[in-house]
Amino acid sequence: MKKYSLLYALLITLIMATLFLSSCALPQFNFNWSTQTIAPTLTPSVTTPLPINPTYTAPTVSTNSIAPVSVLDFASIIAQVRPSVVAISTKVPTVSFFGTFTQEGAGSGWILDDTKGYIVTNNHVVEGANSITVTLEDGRNFPADMVRTDTVSDLAVIQIKADNLPKALKRGDSASMRVGDWVIAIGNSLGQGISATKGIVSAKGVSVSADNGETLNDLIQTDAAINPGNSGGPLINLSGEVIGINSIKVAQVGVEGMGYAISGQIAFPIIFELISNGYISRPWMGIGLHTVTETDYRIYKLSVDKGVYITQVVQGGPGDLAGLQTGDIVVKIDGQDVASVEELVKIVRGYKIGSSVKLAFWRANTKQTTSVTLGQSPPTSTP
């Protein structure tokens, strides 16, 4: 009897220890590496965002905005840039099993224009928030007066009404950065105030899938620590110029020193279009997409084992006008093989709105072709 009592006690102790350890895990951002993307269903209630400033003129690319300093004089560079980096706090209404509650979030941003009050950050920092507050280094707080976002690129622009803002940061040339060049990431790490980390450019032109299913392209990989709260902050070069916007970190067991920033070469045109247009126009076919897997092929007895399955066709959209139907499997675009959603989307975004592309697809056991004239993506849609 004592033997079984001892075993029972040990079992209870093991269970309690497991529960305790699991509850103490530090929060991390985990990114879904799935290659599947489903286009949202459009509804007539979509409201087109208005421009922030339709006549806004983008600043010129800086050649050397900060006086030359010693190559390793990080303190001087950070001291000049830090006042222009802001902390962003948000409140997001969230529904759970226990009811509705408000979830607080923290992120970063930086001053793009100190006269207009334009702040650059990530879309995922402000997405779904009903309250957005910008905090300057001097302790002043300002509510967001206007917000424009782009889910596809994970970028956002906030406008605040404020006087005597710190000087705007300058744009650098991300294309000239080399693997091995020093960079500094500045942001509101862990929501504990503005701090800085240093590292090098580890790789360029990297593509990573994020939680929302979108693939972020032309990322700068760095080993400078990018932690929760750093999102939206600037990645700067040794001249104190912004060459990237800190976006995501790979959070997996055994992975270290792999943070990513959206390159300025990709980010700045989108940022300025958000200001001047209110949203981003992209080529669009009006179809929902799903990457065909080996499991799909076997279970649903599909005609091909590779391609992109059409899950939805928007009525009146380019795909609908071209005769595409739900269940069709696209295998080629203008002669280029497509085996995944990412490949198809990347090819389509390489064309201009109004271009005609030839699609080869399977419908049941018949291979067919059609031409699709690419339309303009609605404000809240993906291509």
C-alpha positions in Angstrom: 0.0 0.0 0.0 2.9 2.3 0.9 4.4 1.6 -2.5 1.4 2.8 -4.4 1.0 5.8 -2.2 4.6 6.8 -3.0 4.1 6.4 -6.7 0.9 8.4 -6.6 2.7 11.2 -4.7 5.5 11.2 -7.3 3.0 11.4 -10.2 1.2 14.4 -8.6 4.6 16.2 -8.0 5.6 15.6 -11.7 2.3 17.0 -13.0 2.5 20.1 -10.8 6.2 20.8 -11.9 5.2 20.5 -15.6 2.3 22.9 -15.2 4.6 25.4 -13.3 7.3 25.3 -15.9 4.9 25.7 -18.8 3.3 28.8 -17.2 6.7 30.5 -16.8 7.7 30.4 -20.5 8.7 33.8 -21.8 6.4 35.2 -24.5 7.8 35.1 -28.1 6.6 35.9 -31.5 6.2 32.7 -33.5 5.8 32.9 -37.3 3.8 30.5 -39.4 6.0 29.1 -42.1 2.9 27.7 -44.0 2.9 28.5 -47.7 -0.9 28.8 -47.9 -2.7 32.0 -48.5 -6.4 32.5 -48.9 -7.7 35.8 -50.4 -10.3 37.5 -48.3 -13.9 37.7 -49.5 -14.7 41.2 -50.6 -17.9 42.8 -49.3 -19.7 45.9 -50.6 -19.1 47.6 -47.2 -15.4 48.1 -47.8 -14.5 51.8 -47.4 -11.6 53.1 -49.5 -9.1 54.9 -47.2 -8.5 58.6 -48.1 -5.0 59.9 -48.7 -3.1 61.4 -45.8 -1.6 64.0 -48.1 -2.1 63.6 -51.9 0.5 66.3 -52.8 3.2 65.0 -50.4 6.7 65.1 -51.8 9.1 62.3 -50.7 12.4 63.5 -49.2 15.5 62.9 -51.2 17.8 60.0 -50.4 20.5 61.2 -48.0 24.1 60.9 -49.0 25.6 61.6 -45.6 23.2 63.2 -43.2 25.4 62.9 -40.1 29.0 64.1 -39.7 31.5 61.3 -40.2 32.4 59.5 -37.0 34.8 56.7 -36.0 33.6 53.4 -37.6 33.0 51.9 -34.2 31.7 55.0 -32.4 28.3 53.5 -31.8 27.5 55.8 -28.9 27.7 59.0 -31.0 25.5 57.5 -33.7 22.8 56.3 -31.3 22.9 59.6 -29.4 22.0 61.5 -32.6 19.3 59.0 -33.8 17.6 57.9 -30.6 15.5 61.1 -30.0 13.7 60.4 -33.3 12.7 56.9 -32.4 9.4 56.6 -30.6 7.6 54.0 -28.5 4.1 53.0 -29.6 1.5 51.5 -27.2 -1.8 50.0 -28.4 -5.0 48.7 -27.0 -6.7 46.0 -29.1 -10.2 44.6 -28.2 -10.0 40.8 -28.1 -12.6 38.1 -27.8 -11.8 34.9 -26.0 -13.6 32.0 -24.4 -14.0 34.1 -21.2 -15.5 37.1 -23.0 -14.2 40.4 -24.4 -11.1 42.1 -23.0 -8.5 44.7 -24.0 -5.1 43.5 -24.9 -2.2 46.0 -24.6 0.7 45.9 -27.0 4.0 47.7 -27.5 6.0 48.5 -30.6 8.3 51.1 -32.1 8.3 53.7 -34.8 10.4 56.6 -36.0 9.9 60.1 -37.2 9.7 60.4 -41.0 8.6 64.0 -41.2 8.9 66.3 -38.1 6.8 69.1 -39.6 3.9 66.9 -40.7 4.1 64.5 -37.7 4.5 61.3 -39.8 5.6 58.2 -37.9 6.6 55.0 -39.7 5.9 51.6 -38.0 4.8 48.0 -38.8 1.2 47.1 -39.7 1.2 44.3 -37.1 2.1 46.9 -34.4 -1.2 48.9 -34.9 -3.5 46.3 -36.6 -6.9 46.1 -34.9 -6.1 48.7 -32.3 -8.7 51.1 -31.1 -6.2 53.2 -29.2 -2.7 54.1 -30.4 -0.4 56.3 -28.4 3.0 57.6 -29.5 5.6 58.4 -26.7 8.6 60.5 -27.4 11.9 60.3 -25.7 11.1 63.5 -23.7 8.1 61.7 -22.2 5.4 63.5 -24.3 2.5 61.4 -25.4 0.3 61.9 -28.5 -2.7 59.9 -29.7 -2.6 58.8 -33.4 -4.6 61.3 -35.4 -4.6 59.2 -38.6 -3.4 55.7 -39.5 -2.8 54.2 -42.9 -1.7 50.5 -43.2 -0.6 47.9 -45.7 -1.0 44.3 -44.6 0.9 42.8 -47.5 4.2 44.7 -46.8 3.5 44.9 -43.0 4.0 48.7 -43.1 2.0 51.6 -41.6 2.1 55.4 -41.3 0.8 57.2 -38.2 0.2 60.9 -38.1 0.3 62.8 -34.8 -0.4 66.5 -34.1 2.6 67.7 -32.3 4.9 70.7 -32.2 8.7 70.7 -31.8 9.2 67.1 -32.8 12.8 65.8 -32.9 14.4 66.0 -36.2 13.2 63.4 -38.8 15.6 60.5 -39.6 17.1 60.5 -43.1 16.8 57.8 -45.7 19.9 55.7 -46.5 20.6 53.5 -49.5 19.8 49.9 -48.5 20.9 48.6 -51.9 24.5 49.7 -51.2 24.7 47.7 -47.9 27.0 44.7 -48.0 26.9 41.5 -46.1 29.2 42.2 -43.1 28.4 45.9 -42.8 27.6 47.2 -39.3 24.0 48.1 -38.5 22.2 49.3 -35.4 18.6 48.3 -34.4 16.8 50.8 -32.2 13.4 50.4 -30.7 11.1 49.9 -27.7 12.4 46.4 -26.9 10.0 44.4 -24.7 8.0 47.6 -24.1 10.6 48.8 -21.6 11.8 52.0 -23.4 14.0 52.8 -26.3 17.2 50.8 -26.5 19.8 49.9 -29.1 21.5 46.7 -30.3 24.3 46.3 -32.9 25.2 43.6 -35.4 26.0 43.1 -39.0 24.1 42.5 -42.2 23.9 38.7 -42.3 22.1 38.4 -45.7 20.1 40.4 -48.2 17.1 39.6 -50.3 15.7 37.1 -47.9 12.0 36.0 -48.0 10.1 35.0 -44.9 6.5 33.9 -44.3 4.8 35.8 -41.5 1.8 34.9 -39.3 -0.8 36.4 -41.6 0.2 34.1 -44.4 1.9 36.9 -46.4 5.5 36.4 -47.6 7.8 39.4 -46.9 10.4 39.7 -49.6 13.7 41.5 -49.9 14.4 41.5 -46.2 17.7 42.4 -44.6 18.8 39.6 -42.2 20.8 40.8 -39.2 22.2 39.3 -36.1 21.5 42.5 -34.2 19.0 41.5 -31.5 15.4 42.2 -32.6 12.9 41.4 -29.8 9.2 41.9 -29.2 8.6 45.6 -29.1 11.4 46.4 -31.6 8.9 46.0 -34.5 8.6 49.2 -36.5 11.9 50.7 -35.3 14.7 51.7 -37.7 17.6 49.7 -38.7 20.4 52.2 -39.3 23.8 52.4 -40.9 26.9 54.0 -39.5 25.8 57.4 -40.9 22.7 57.2 -38.8 20.4 56.7 -41.9 17.5 54.4 -42.0 18.2 51.4 -44.3 15.4 49.1 -43.0 12.4 48.8 -40.8 12.7 46.1 -38.1 9.9 43.6 -38.6 10.3 40.1 -37.4 12.4 37.6 -35.5 12.5 33.8 -36.0 11.5 32.3 -32.7 12.3 28.6 -32.8 14.3 26.3 -30.5 17.9 26.3 -31.6 17.6 29.5 -33.7 19.6 32.6 -32.7 20.7 35.8 -34.3 18.1 35.8 -37.1 16.2 39.1 -37.1 14.8 40.7 -40.2 14.1 44.2 -41.4 12.1 45.4 -44.5 14.7 47.0 -46.8 14.3 50.7 -47.4 14.4 50.0 -51.1 11.0 48.1 -50.8 9.6 50.1 -47.8 10.0 53.8 -48.8 7.9 53.7 -52.0 5.1 52.0 -50.1 5.3 54.4 -47.2 5.0 57.4 -49.6 2.1 55.8 -51.5 0.3 55.3 -48.2 0.7 59.0 -47.5 -0.3 60.2 -50.9 -2.9 57.6 -51.8 -4.1 56.1 -48.6 -3.6 52.5 -49.7 -1.4 50.5 -52.0 -2.5 49.6 -55.5 -1.2 46.2 -56.8 -2.0 44.0 -59.8 -4.8 41.7 -58.9 -6.6 38.6 -60.3 -9.5 38.4 -57.8 -9.0 34.8 -56.9 -8.4 32.9 -53.6 -5.4 30.5 -53.7 -4.1 27.4 -52.0 -0.8 25.5 -52.7 -1.5 21.9 -53.8 0.2 19.4 -51.6 0.9 15.7 -52.0 -1.8 15.0 -49.5 -4.3 17.1 -51.5 -3.4 15.2 -54.6 -4.0 11.8 -53.0 -7.1 12.5 -51.0 -9.0 14.6 -53.6 -7.6 12.7 -56.6 -6.5 15.8 -58.4 -5.3 15.9 -61.9 -1.8 17.2 -60.9 0.3 17.0 -57.8 1.8 20.5 -58.1 0.1 23.8 -58.8 -2.1 26.5 -57.2 -5.7 25.5 -56.5 -8.3 28.3 -56.9 -10.5 28.3 -53.8 -12.5 31.4 -54.6 -13.3 33.6 -57.6 -14.5 37.2 -56.9 -17.6 37.9 -59.0 -16.8 40.5 -61.6 -13.1 40.3 -60.9 -10.3 39.7 -63.5 -10.3 36.0 -62.9 -14.0 35.7 -63.2 -14.0 37.7 -66.5 -11.3 35.4 -67.8 -13.5 32.3 -67.1 -11.6 30.9 -64.2 -13.6 28.8 -61.7 -13.3 27.4 -58.2 -11.4 24.1 -58.4 -9.2 25.1 -61.3 -5.5 24.4 -60.7 -3.0 26.9 -62.2 0.3 25.4 -63.3 1.8 28.1 -65.5 1.8 31.9 -65.9 3.2 33.2 -69.2 5.2 29.9 -69.5 6.6 30.0 -66.0 5.8 27.0 -63.8 4.0 27.8 -60.5 4.0 25.2 -57.8 3.0 27.4 -54.8 1.0 30.5 -53.9 4.2 32.4 -53.2 5.5 31.8 -56.7 2.3 32.8 -58.3 1.9 36.0 -56.2 5.5 37.0 -56.8 5.1 36.6 -60.6 1.8 38.6 -60.7 3.3 41.4 -58.6 6.0 41.7 -61.2 3.5 43.0 -63.8 1.8 46.3 -64.0 -2.0 46.9 -63.5 -3.7 46.4 -66.9 -1.1 43.8 -68.1 -2.4 40.6 -69.7 -1.0 37.3 -68.5 -1.6 33.8 -70.0 -2.6 31.1 -67.5 -2.3 27.4 -68.1 -4.6 25.4 -65.7 -6.3 22.1 -65.2 -10.0 21.8 -64.9 -10.9 18.2 -63.9 -8.8 16.1 -66.3 -8.5 18.8 -69.1 -5.6 21.2 -69.4 -6.8 24.7 -70.6 -5.4 28.2 -71.1 -6.9 31.7 -70.7 -5.7 35.3 -70.6 -6.3 37.4 -67.5 -6.1 41.2 -67.6 -4.8 42.2 -64.2 -6.9 44.7 -62.4 -6.2 47.0 -59.5 -6.4 45.4 -56.0 -9.2 46.8 -53.7 -7.9 48.6 -50.7 -8.3 45.7 -48.2 -7.4 42.9 -50.6 -4.4 40.8 -51.5 -3.5 40.2 -55.2 
